[in-house]
Amino acid sequence: MIKAITPDQTFEYICESDRGSEQPTKWVLGILDSRLMAHIEDAVAKLEMGKKGSDQADPVFRTGTRRWLLVKFGLRGWVNFVDANGQPFAESFDTTPLFGKSYKTVNDLVLELIPTSVLTELAGELSEQNHLQEADKRPFG
């Protein structure tokens, strides 16, 4: 039986490098709906035609943009994210209209301050949460 995703659901995630810390940063992540995931995938992949006269096309994947969009739409909050002086970083969100819906998104100025390695890990976790989980997969027959 396949279970529907729940886009309003959130979960806490601690980056691998922060696990075991006395005060780890806890990232509050949300499930992205399938239409939004499709939009992100379409926004970051394309085929570029080769040189004039060539019939070959090369795939182009904008992995940095993919990472940025996944976290922009999927990060819902945080605990213990601090600035360079150790002061708690205030949450800052915008509203982004898409497909006739309003999505709560992290402000770009905040995203710019999250280290790239953290964005990469968070994007990976957000992407994984949108896939069918192993426990839900059953052998055929």
Buried (B, 14 or more C-beta within 10 A) or exposed (E): EEEEBEBEEBEEBBBEEBEEEEEBBBBBBBBBBEEBBEBBEEEBBEEEEEEEEEEEEEEEEEEEEBBBBBBBBBBBBBEBBEEEEEEEBEBEBBEEEEEEEEBEBBEEEBBEEBEEEBBBBBBEBBBEBBEEEEEEEEEEE
